[in-house]
Amino acid sequence: MELSKTLCVLILMYESLYTMKKHLFPLMLFFVAATTIFSCNPPSQGDDSSDDKLYASSKPYTRWWWFSSEIDKNDVRDQLVWLKDHDFGGVEIAWIYPMFLDSTTVHPDFLSPEWSEPVVYAKHVADSLGLGCDYTYGTLWPFNDVDLPAGDETRNFFDSVEVAKRPLTWDHPKVARILNHLDKKAFSRYASKMNKALNEAYKGKKPGIFVDSWEVETEYAWTPGFDKTFMAEHGYDILPYMQQRTLLDKGNEDALYDYMHTLSGYVMREFYQPFAENATRVGAFSRAQCGGAPTDLLTAFTLVDVPETEAILYEPSFSKITASAAALADKEVVTAETFTCAYGWTSLRYKNGRGQSPHQGREQIADLKLICDALFANGTNQIIWHGFPFNKVGKSDNYFYTTCQVSTDENNNLSGEPISAFNRYMTKVSQLMRKGRNFSEMAVYMPLEDSWLGGKYPKEITDQMAWALGYYEMRYIDTPKEMKGYQPLWVNEHFLSTAEYKDGLLHCGSTTFKSLYVDVKYMEFGALQSILRLAKQGLPVILKRLPVEPGRNKHSEYAEVLKELTGLSTVSNDSSKLLGKPLIDGVDLPDFWCREDGNVYYIFFANPLTQTIKYPLEYGYAFIDLGNERQITINHHGKSEPFTLKFRPMESLMLKIDTEGIHPIDLGFIPQKMRED
């Protein structure tokens, strides 16, 4: 009997007993034992289901859209078995509105016992199948509640009513209010309700709880006590700038910077840190997209167990922030919400709640491969599909309006063997990109201060992406292209303050570098002092321009420290005077990512076409690729070895490099053209 059919029989037996709610513990033992006995298919190569590793199998997960309705256990089981059979590693359950915004849809109240029962069942079935099961920590995003206590709602300085409204939730058409993300006490009250409803669902294999990108009002963001905190930190009153709406006016840049500095502390102290601590407390782990948050992004990403990026609503290079945070804080896994709005976006409200993304059901896997390869080449090593709509057995009518649609219906492109083959490819690359640790020879000072003073994005960006607000989001930053061969990673003042240079290496957080690259307009005095200290210890510093101090309170000695720094022999604006050969040398290098495992390097080279992808992606864009070559030199183990990267159409490459030489690894997947619209 096939594994899936056998498990279906066992799960049906279990479901009947589970519903009776008797002898739960013996039944769980039976279920685990039975699953082991009847596992006819061995795990895929490299599969590791140990509970102490997060996303151990490296298989892609998918966001699993549960539309507000009565969730039937047969449908839960059927979909999880299908995902298992198609090489998915797990799910992230996301609770959203009724399909087509149908307010007459019968559904249990959010977080009610009736709501919890199928969630717990889904977790038991996922555990039995060897699938992971994470939870979006609320209904849609940002966090909200139809019964949010008075005073716990988000606000800007002028409004705590309109900006807090959230009409699209599981309990639609009831209007919820968005949680104040700058108040950890409000978060604690919100979390206590979530934890009560998910209590049984936390049991078994450790799940992740997830927060999506920041979609909370940020312009003139406020919370009670903000003015007092600001005064204590900066020594002057922020209220006049708020009351007169002049904070963003030209000439008030110093006040804006100080405001962002205080706001950043609130975001990390009152939200991301409590979110991570809460996950640990309930026996889960935290996963977060900090993208869009008005905060020190690099530090914020280090606060959670699993930092998550996304593409292509964010540029693939944005993922380097997430990967740098993981390297600095010794986090193995970097996830990515992947393929969202690949070909563009259609409003949910289009045609009365029937908005649907362009080309949905006819997505070209070759196009999607460009996106995931771009992510791999910027440090991602775990793909989260966006996503998989919950459907009844034998149905595929439900869809999510902003996503590529994974489907059980093989009339859709993202189904059957094509999606299984693609998942196996992503699994193989993800496994290789977890070996050892991230390699880097160069730290790059992140332009946080510049971004906080950058103001709003220009109209050509906001017209295309209405949710993109300002330069503080850092959607478009990248490490210097001329230094690509050193695989540079971002660092900031937080990590440089405790860094040390010894034995020829900069020890910064949990990683090491050989040099520091600085090219920013503004820099905090504390960062400048740290760089001076490290340069005196011998750290080579490439200083491309002289920064100035941001904020209203200037340090009189700033110019003196900067002069001392530029006078050191270890500091120059000419990198050739300070740097040795990079790991990868060549002209027009493709994007790549390297992991160092003992004395072995694993390097993923993305197809050069990935460097040109933009949102929205042109349908069938991947098929313009006719193949390509790049002549490179790999400087490894004391020798320089020339090598030709030969990219077949739509192919990316993987190399293993050891003391014996360079060994190509066959990734075994080149996508074919699929059914078109």
Legacy VTK file of the C-alpha trace (Angstrom):
# vtk DataFile Version 3.0
C-alpha trace
ASCII
DATASET POLYDATA
POINTS 677 float
0.000 0.000 0.000
1.323 3.461 -0.876
2.425 5.679 2.002
-0.225 8.340 1.371
-3.073 5.823 1.218
-1.835 4.027 4.309
-1.586 7.265 6.246
-5.061 8.260 5.117
-6.447 5.056 6.640
-4.539 5.614 9.865
-5.524 9.262 10.080
-9.186 8.391 9.524
-8.946 5.942 12.440
-7.210 8.574 14.545
-9.686 11.291 13.601
-12.605 9.237 14.801
-10.936 8.578 18.142
-9.600 12.134 18.428
-13.079 13.563 18.000
-14.226 11.463 20.949
-11.474 13.200 22.968
-10.577 10.056 24.936
-7.194 8.571 25.802
-5.340 11.252 23.848
-1.821 10.345 24.955
-2.005 6.610 24.082
-3.504 7.547 20.727
-0.633 9.892 19.985
1.805 7.075 20.746
-0.151 4.818 18.406
-0.120 7.431 15.707
3.632 8.035 15.862
4.368 4.316 15.920
2.010 3.611 13.024
3.514 6.364 10.955
6.967 4.895 11.463
5.857 1.359 10.619
4.099 2.293 7.417
6.636 4.802 6.065
7.254 3.073 2.738
9.126 5.963 1.131
12.528 6.799 2.680
13.289 10.450 3.380
14.915 12.372 0.553
18.692 12.667 0.521
19.855 15.003 3.236
16.463 14.974 4.965
16.911 15.668 8.681
13.858 15.699 10.903
15.638 16.298 14.203
13.519 18.463 16.470
16.392 20.692 17.534
16.928 22.063 14.010
14.576 24.552 12.400
13.355 23.708 8.883
15.669 20.725 9.046
14.685 19.090 5.744
15.239 22.317 3.737
12.104 21.488 1.730
10.029 24.531 0.773
7.113 25.444 3.009
3.976 27.135 1.781
1.724 29.726 3.310
-1.623 27.932 3.597
-4.515 30.357 3.226
-7.412 29.304 5.469
-10.379 31.320 4.254
-12.925 32.109 6.944
-15.391 29.208 6.893
-16.102 25.970 8.684
-12.879 23.988 8.271
-13.492 20.297 7.642
-10.905 17.838 8.917
-11.152 15.671 5.796
-10.053 18.679 3.743
-7.223 19.444 6.178
-5.936 15.906 5.914
-6.324 15.726 2.140
-4.342 18.909 1.534
-1.525 18.016 3.912
-1.103 14.587 2.311
-1.019 16.247 -1.129
1.688 18.651 0.042
3.725 15.806 1.488
3.451 13.923 -1.802
4.651 16.966 -3.755
7.872 17.533 -1.788
6.809 20.331 0.516
8.372 20.462 3.958
5.565 22.172 5.844
2.929 24.861 6.032
2.308 28.218 7.617
-1.391 28.536 8.396
-2.693 32.037 7.665
-6.269 32.875 8.694
-7.965 35.321 6.345
-11.348 36.694 5.236
-14.177 34.669 3.622
-13.663 33.881 -0.044
-15.069 36.678 -2.222
-15.616 38.675 1.009
-18.901 36.815 1.381
-20.241 38.118 4.699
-22.850 35.335 4.851
-20.196 32.606 5.127
-20.674 30.549 8.291
-17.507 30.380 10.347
-16.416 29.951 13.980
-15.335 33.107 15.783
-11.611 33.736 15.585
-9.756 32.099 18.515
-12.898 30.315 19.743
-12.708 26.626 20.795
-14.493 25.737 17.545
-11.794 27.625 15.636
-8.978 25.936 17.580
-10.145 22.361 16.998
-9.216 22.049 13.293
-5.973 23.950 13.948
-4.935 21.390 16.549
-5.979 18.608 14.197
-3.889 20.110 11.390
-0.869 20.203 13.701
-1.334 16.535 14.687
-1.645 15.452 11.053
1.364 17.559 10.008
3.449 16.035 12.810
2.405 12.530 11.749
3.405 13.206 8.142
6.753 14.733 9.076
5.634 18.180 7.936
6.305 21.392 9.815
3.382 23.576 10.863
3.836 27.284 11.598
1.196 29.912 12.371
0.722 33.487 11.268
0.242 35.080 14.679
-3.148 36.588 13.939
-5.666 37.071 11.153
-4.101 38.741 8.145
-1.614 41.435 9.198
-0.614 43.515 10.973
-1.794 42.064 14.276
-5.360 43.106 15.024
-8.413 42.127 17.047
-12.136 42.833 16.740
-12.223 43.012 20.555
-8.993 44.902 21.116
-9.029 46.525 24.593
-9.486 50.284 24.646
-6.139 52.050 24.414
-4.309 49.100 22.815
-4.799 50.309 19.229
-2.090 51.749 16.987
-2.046 55.475 16.338
-0.169 58.293 14.759
0.172 61.610 16.556
-3.088 62.912 15.090
-5.337 59.846 14.939
-6.067 56.657 16.873
-9.279 55.744 15.037
-8.871 55.675 11.264
-5.290 54.401 11.223
-6.263 51.527 13.523
-9.112 50.178 11.397
-8.703 46.713 9.881
-11.805 45.643 7.900
-10.466 42.452 6.277
-10.080 39.670 8.854
-11.346 36.193 9.639
-14.372 37.786 11.322
-15.284 39.902 8.276
-17.456 42.007 8.040
-16.629 42.951 11.633
-14.029 45.720 11.729
-10.963 45.013 13.844
-8.438 47.468 15.206
-4.704 47.182 14.659
-2.554 46.555 17.722
-0.226 49.268 19.009
3.113 47.807 17.940
4.961 50.339 20.126
3.579 49.041 23.437
4.781 45.695 24.784
1.990 45.619 27.367
-0.573 45.837 24.581
1.286 43.076 22.755
1.284 40.948 25.910
-2.502 41.234 26.197
-2.863 40.341 22.525
-0.441 37.394 22.862
-2.283 35.962 25.872
-5.404 35.530 23.712
-3.470 33.992 20.832
-1.603 31.624 23.147
-4.766 30.432 24.849
-6.341 29.549 21.503
-3.154 27.914 20.169
-2.155 26.170 23.407
-2.758 22.618 22.154
-1.439 23.505 18.703
1.943 24.395 20.209
2.435 20.790 21.325
4.383 18.166 19.398
7.114 19.268 17.007
8.116 22.860 17.770
6.140 25.244 15.512
7.061 28.706 14.342
4.939 31.770 14.973
5.236 34.376 12.285
4.848 38.117 11.818
4.692 39.528 8.299
6.248 42.741 7.025
5.455 45.967 8.852
2.113 47.265 7.585
1.408 49.731 10.364
1.102 53.507 9.953
4.604 54.960 10.277
4.247 58.637 9.361
4.112 60.564 12.647
3.826 57.231 14.506
3.147 57.754 18.193
2.430 56.077 21.486
1.754 57.435 24.988
5.012 58.466 26.647
6.922 58.866 23.373
7.553 62.565 24.056
9.059 61.829 27.482
11.311 59.097 26.062
12.404 61.430 23.289
13.227 64.186 25.774
15.297 61.790 27.896
17.244 60.567 24.837
17.783 63.852 22.996
17.253 66.653 25.518
14.659 68.689 23.634
10.927 68.639 22.926
9.629 66.818 19.843
6.034 67.993 20.353
6.267 71.259 18.363
7.431 69.348 15.275
4.540 66.920 15.675
1.833 69.467 16.454
2.755 71.673 13.493
3.350 68.721 11.090
6.795 70.063 10.268
8.877 66.986 11.093
9.267 66.069 7.419
9.865 69.632 6.224
13.138 70.653 4.657
15.400 72.103 7.332
14.174 69.776 10.079
16.359 66.819 9.111
18.114 66.727 12.488
14.816 66.452 14.349
13.598 63.799 11.906
16.725 61.750 12.509
16.335 61.962 16.286
12.663 61.018 15.976
13.573 57.955 13.884
16.238 57.006 16.418
13.691 56.990 19.255
11.049 55.268 17.123
13.530 52.544 16.176
14.126 51.759 19.849
10.397 51.467 20.461
9.941 49.065 17.527
12.635 46.683 18.755
12.072 47.039 22.502
8.284 47.027 22.488
7.541 44.648 19.617
10.195 42.395 18.055
11.907 41.484 21.304
8.632 40.695 23.162
7.432 38.769 20.089
10.549 36.581 20.150
10.458 36.123 23.930
6.802 35.120 23.788
7.544 32.440 21.180
10.232 30.921 23.383
7.940 31.027 26.398
5.206 28.976 24.683
7.605 26.389 23.266
7.642 27.779 19.715
10.188 29.729 17.709
9.866 33.189 16.183
10.033 34.011 12.481
9.695 37.584 11.273
9.824 39.850 8.276
11.145 43.115 9.653
10.915 44.683 6.212
9.106 48.016 6.209
9.614 48.587 9.924
10.868 52.063 10.922
13.821 50.671 12.817
17.436 49.551 12.693
16.634 46.652 10.354
19.910 44.776 10.719
19.648 44.649 14.522
15.902 43.953 14.461
16.403 40.867 12.293
18.825 39.452 14.884
16.171 39.531 17.615
14.109 36.659 16.182
14.984 33.004 15.728
14.437 32.998 11.972
14.824 36.238 9.995
12.714 36.341 6.831
13.022 38.342 3.634
10.702 38.476 0.604
10.859 38.951 -3.164
10.154 40.495 -5.557
8.102 43.154 -3.802
11.493 43.807 -2.232
14.578 43.693 -4.433
16.528 40.409 -4.105
19.485 42.440 -2.799
17.364 43.424 0.226
17.783 39.797 1.325
21.429 40.531 2.028
20.305 42.516 5.086
18.519 39.439 6.427
21.424 37.134 5.603
23.926 39.534 7.208
21.850 39.567 10.397
21.823 35.767 10.391
25.613 35.655 10.003
26.216 38.213 12.741
23.845 36.485 15.184
24.731 32.880 14.261
21.329 31.917 12.855
21.402 29.038 10.403
18.153 29.617 8.531
17.133 32.599 6.400
13.623 32.208 5.011
11.956 34.117 2.185
8.326 34.770 1.329
8.722 34.007 -2.334
6.853 34.674 -5.601
4.364 37.186 -4.121
2.814 39.285 -6.925
5.425 37.968 -9.351
3.616 39.374 -12.382
1.944 42.276 -10.614
-0.965 42.904 -8.314
-4.732 43.263 -8.641
-6.714 44.756 -5.770
-8.842 42.377 -3.756
-11.698 44.815 -4.224
-11.508 44.499 -7.996
-14.817 43.086 -9.287
-16.421 42.791 -5.854
-13.733 40.876 -4.029
-12.672 38.740 -6.985
-9.336 40.377 -7.664
-6.849 37.888 -9.061
-3.164 38.239 -9.860
-2.132 38.303 -13.527
-1.437 34.870 -15.050
-2.605 33.042 -11.941
-2.739 29.338 -12.747
-0.384 29.772 -15.699
2.768 30.895 -13.901
5.979 29.844 -15.625
8.232 27.926 -13.247
11.191 29.247 -15.263
10.212 32.785 -14.203
9.800 31.737 -10.576
13.180 30.017 -10.657
14.777 33.363 -11.534
13.311 34.815 -8.339
14.379 31.983 -6.043
17.864 31.828 -7.607
18.239 35.572 -7.032
17.293 34.973 -3.392
19.786 32.106 -3.024
22.522 34.363 -4.426
21.702 36.958 -1.760
21.810 34.633 1.240
18.383 32.967 1.480
18.375 29.243 2.238
14.732 28.353 2.892
11.846 29.078 0.520
8.311 29.817 1.725
5.835 29.588 -1.153
3.209 32.316 -1.294
1.040 30.302 -1.333
-1.541 27.498 -1.204
-5.272 28.252 -0.896
-7.313 26.006 1.377
-9.855 24.065 -0.691
-12.304 21.277 -0.123
-11.451 17.778 -1.343
-11.600 17.691 -5.123
-12.012 21.461 -5.423
-9.662 24.257 -6.481
-12.068 27.200 -6.562
-10.467 29.281 -3.794
-7.563 31.528 -4.643
-5.620 34.331 -3.004
-5.535 37.555 -4.934
-1.832 38.504 -4.700
-0.082 35.241 -5.147
1.170 32.501 -7.387
-1.240 29.657 -6.742
-0.032 26.221 -5.773
-2.904 23.934 -6.693
-4.040 20.322 -6.369
-5.632 20.750 -9.817
-3.149 19.616 -12.456
-4.806 21.908 -14.979
-2.799 24.617 -13.203
0.913 24.987 -13.921
1.945 24.896 -10.257
0.829 21.353 -9.617
1.794 17.738 -10.222
5.306 16.672 -11.154
6.449 20.135 -12.357
6.046 21.612 -8.877
7.552 18.506 -7.259
10.640 18.787 -9.466
10.966 22.499 -8.695
10.611 21.838 -4.958
13.320 19.171 -5.114
15.632 21.656 -6.820
15.008 24.334 -4.180
15.536 21.745 -1.451
18.902 20.694 -2.857
20.195 24.262 -3.128
18.869 25.130 0.335
20.651 22.127 1.843
23.956 23.130 0.277
23.466 26.732 1.387
23.211 25.578 5.024
26.587 23.868 5.130
29.108 25.433 7.483
28.710 29.190 7.834
28.330 32.260 5.652
31.635 33.270 4.108
32.668 36.898 3.877
35.934 38.788 3.576
34.493 42.293 3.863
32.166 44.099 6.253
30.257 47.064 4.822
28.904 49.798 7.061
25.149 49.849 6.504
23.778 53.286 5.508
21.144 53.370 8.247
21.678 57.027 9.067
21.372 57.952 5.370
18.140 56.008 5.037
16.534 57.660 8.076
17.270 61.057 6.543
16.259 60.086 3.022
12.602 61.041 3.325
9.872 59.652 1.083
10.432 57.547 -2.007
9.978 59.401 -5.312
6.651 59.282 -7.102
7.816 56.796 -9.745
8.308 54.209 -6.989
5.162 54.918 -4.990
2.997 55.000 -8.115
3.990 51.437 -8.890
4.182 50.204 -5.293
1.732 52.175 -3.157
2.854 50.316 -0.033
6.474 51.484 -0.470
6.816 54.620 1.660
10.301 55.884 2.325
14.041 55.328 2.177
14.050 54.035 5.764
12.701 50.772 4.293
16.039 50.172 2.488
14.322 48.263 -0.316
16.966 49.211 -2.861
20.307 49.230 -1.058
23.099 46.855 -1.996
26.693 46.250 -1.057
29.274 47.806 -3.451
29.279 45.921 -6.753
33.003 46.481 -7.294
33.611 44.512 -4.078
31.293 41.611 -5.013
34.141 39.079 -5.160
34.737 39.459 -1.401
31.071 38.559 -0.667
30.570 41.636 1.536
28.027 41.610 4.365
26.396 44.494 6.220
27.447 45.608 9.713
26.267 48.502 11.886
27.139 50.512 14.965
25.494 47.947 17.250
27.908 45.189 16.193
30.987 47.354 15.647
30.734 48.632 19.231
31.753 45.196 20.567
33.901 44.063 17.625
37.629 43.364 17.947
40.417 43.104 15.393
42.958 40.415 16.217
45.021 37.821 14.370
44.307 39.608 11.100
40.515 39.322 11.381
37.658 41.548 12.453
35.629 39.527 14.933
32.160 41.038 14.663
29.229 39.251 16.225
29.473 35.594 15.234
31.427 36.133 12.033
34.800 37.404 10.866
35.984 39.775 8.135
39.302 40.944 6.745
38.358 44.564 6.074
35.681 47.237 6.521
34.199 49.304 3.695
32.523 52.652 4.487
30.669 54.813 1.972
27.981 56.847 3.766
26.985 60.486 4.003
26.040 60.349 7.688
27.463 58.379 10.600
26.743 58.293 14.331
29.578 59.455 16.569
29.618 56.111 18.378
30.169 54.257 15.100
32.971 56.616 14.143
34.673 56.009 17.494
34.388 52.233 17.056
35.894 52.371 13.574
38.795 54.494 14.859
39.441 51.990 17.657
39.426 49.062 15.200
41.595 50.848 12.642
44.153 51.505 15.388
44.147 47.772 16.104
45.094 47.214 12.455
41.768 46.782 10.643
42.009 47.868 6.969
39.259 50.493 6.414
38.243 51.656 2.939
36.746 55.094 3.588
35.218 56.323 0.338
34.050 59.720 1.661
34.015 61.699 4.880
30.769 61.329 6.817
29.046 63.996 8.905
27.169 63.580 12.155
23.357 63.316 12.059
20.942 64.544 14.728
20.555 67.810 16.578
23.108 67.196 19.321
26.523 67.321 17.658
29.771 66.225 19.278
32.441 68.940 19.184
35.176 66.310 18.843
33.600 64.617 15.759
35.889 66.406 13.283
38.940 65.635 15.413
38.136 61.905 15.568
37.497 61.829 11.826
40.833 63.564 11.173
42.637 61.039 13.372
40.964 58.190 11.513
41.960 59.451 8.068
45.538 59.903 9.215
46.046 56.201 9.946
47.998 54.007 7.546
45.257 51.375 7.766
42.688 53.793 6.277
42.413 54.769 2.617
39.850 55.573 -0.046
41.807 53.383 -2.449
40.894 49.761 -1.856
43.817 48.454 -3.928
46.231 49.711 -1.255
44.615 47.667 1.514
43.039 44.551 0.052
44.349 41.220 -1.098
42.793 39.077 -3.816
39.078 38.313 -3.404
37.722 34.780 -3.343
36.130 35.358 -6.753
37.804 37.615 -9.300
36.476 38.609 -12.709
34.636 41.129 -14.836
30.838 41.453 -14.625
30.543 38.801 -11.948
27.167 37.087 -11.568
25.531 37.291 -8.158
26.752 34.480 -5.923
26.673 33.225 -2.361
29.345 31.237 -0.583
29.274 28.977 2.456
32.472 27.862 4.147
32.426 24.392 5.707
35.785 23.732 7.318
38.237 23.702 4.409
35.530 23.481 1.734
33.617 26.232 -0.077
30.146 25.785 -1.555
29.343 28.574 -4.017
26.010 29.142 -5.752
26.230 31.283 -8.898
22.868 32.641 -10.028
22.099 32.824 -13.716
23.172 36.325 -14.847
19.590 37.078 -15.937
18.580 37.198 -12.250
20.400 40.535 -11.976
17.844 42.134 -14.290
14.532 41.036 -12.757
12.214 43.782 -11.564
8.713 44.016 -10.134
6.416 43.250 -11.877
8.138 40.460 -13.797
7.356 40.220 -17.488
5.503 36.976 -18.203
7.871 34.434 -19.755
10.883 36.671 -19.095
13.113 33.666 -18.340
12.871 32.430 -21.917
14.896 35.311 -23.336
17.955 33.628 -21.815
20.106 32.012 -24.519
22.900 30.959 -22.191
25.955 32.793 -20.977
29.572 32.442 -19.906
31.736 34.232 -17.359
35.503 33.897 -17.033
36.490 34.018 -13.362
39.441 33.280 -11.154
38.889 31.527 -7.832
41.537 32.341 -5.245
41.443 29.452 -2.800
43.727 27.430 -0.578
46.776 29.499 -1.500
46.367 29.294 -5.272
44.570 31.110 -8.091
42.587 28.887 -10.425
40.853 30.140 -13.595
37.416 28.737 -14.303
34.693 29.233 -16.909
31.121 29.484 -15.656
29.013 28.024 -18.460
25.348 28.841 -17.926
22.906 26.966 -20.093
19.588 28.785 -20.662
17.742 29.209 -17.330
20.501 27.401 -15.421
22.304 28.452 -12.251
25.482 26.754 -11.056
26.900 25.268 -7.870
30.575 24.627 -7.198
32.317 22.724 -4.419
35.882 23.924 -3.892
38.427 22.118 -1.748
42.199 21.678 -1.626
42.014 19.335 -4.623
40.311 21.857 -6.885
36.946 22.952 -8.269
34.097 20.438 -8.532
30.792 21.352 -10.241
27.681 19.992 -8.529
24.866 18.998 -10.859
21.688 20.666 -9.580
19.675 18.604 -12.023
16.918 21.056 -12.946
16.241 23.260 -15.953
12.573 24.266 -16.246
10.562 23.828 -19.415
8.021 26.179 -20.966
4.568 25.420 -19.592
1.004 26.127 -20.667
0.460 29.799 -21.373
-2.589 32.008 -20.977
LINES 1 678
677 0 1 2 3 4 5 6 7 8 9 10 11 12 13 14 15 16 17 18 19 20 21 22 23 24 25 26 27 28 29 30 31 32 33 34 35 36 37 38 39 40 41 42 43 44 45 46 47 48 49 50 51 52 53 54 55 56 57 58 59 60 61 62 63 64 65 66 67 68 69 70 71 72 73 74 75 76 77 78 79 80 81 82 83 84 85 86 87 88 89 90 91 92 93 94 95 96 97 98 99 100 101 102 103 104 105 106 107 108 109 110 111 112 113 114 115 116 117 118 119 120 121 122 123 124 125 126 127 128 129 130 131 132 133 134 135 136 137 138 139 140 141 142 143 144 145 146 147 148 149 150 151 152 153 154 155 156 157 158 159 160 161 162 163 164 165 166 167 168 169 170 171 172 173 174 175 176 177 178 179 180 181 182 183 184 185 186 187 188 189 190 191 192 193 194 195 196 197 198 199 200 201 202 203 204 205 206 207 208 209 210 211 212 213 214 215 216 217 218 219 220 221 222 223 224 225 226 227 228 229 230 231 232 233 234 235 236 237 238 239 240 241 242 243 244 245 246 247 248 249 250 251 252 253 254 255 256 257 258 259 260 261 262 263 264 265 266 267 268 269 270 271 272 273 274 275 276 277 278 279 280 281 282 283 284 285 286 287 288 289 290 291 292 293 294 295 296 297 298 299 300 301 302 303 304 305 306 307 308 309 310 311 312 313 314 315 316 317 318 319 320 321 322 323 324 325 326 327 328 329 330 331 332 333 334 335 336 337 338 339 340 341 342 343 344 345 346 347 348 349 350 351 352 353 354 355 356 357 358 359 360 361 362 363 364 365 366 367 368 369 370 371 372 373 374 375 376 377 378 379 380 381 382 383 384 385 386 387 388 389 390 391 392 393 394 395 396 397 398 399 400 401 402 403 404 405 406 407 408 409 410 411 412 413 414 415 416 417 418 419 420 421 422 423 424 425 426 427 428 429 430 431 432 433 434 435 436 437 438 439 440 441 442 443 444 445 446 447 448 449 450 451 452 453 454 455 456 457 458 459 460 461 462 463 464 465 466 467 468 469 470 471 472 473 474 475 476 477 478 479 480 481 482 483 484 485 486 487 488 489 490 491 492 493 494 495 496 497 498 499 500 501 502 503 504 505 506 507 508 509 510 511 512 513 514 515 516 517 518 519 520 521 522 523 524 525 526 527 528 529 530 531 532 533 534 535 536 537 538 539 540 541 542 543 544 545 546 547 548 549 550 551 552 553 554 555 556 557 558 559 560 561 562 563 564 565 566 567 568 569 570 571 572 573 574 575 576 577 578 579 580 581 582 583 584 585 586 587 588 589 590 591 592 593 594 595 596 597 598 599 600 601 602 603 604 605 606 607 608 609 610 611 612 613 614 615 616 617 618 619 620 621 622 623 624 625 626 627 628 629 630 631 632 633 634 635 636 637 638 639 640 641 642 643 644 645 646 647 648 649 650 651 652 653 654 655 656 657 658 659 660 661 662 663 664 665 666 667 668 669 670 671 672 673 674 675 676
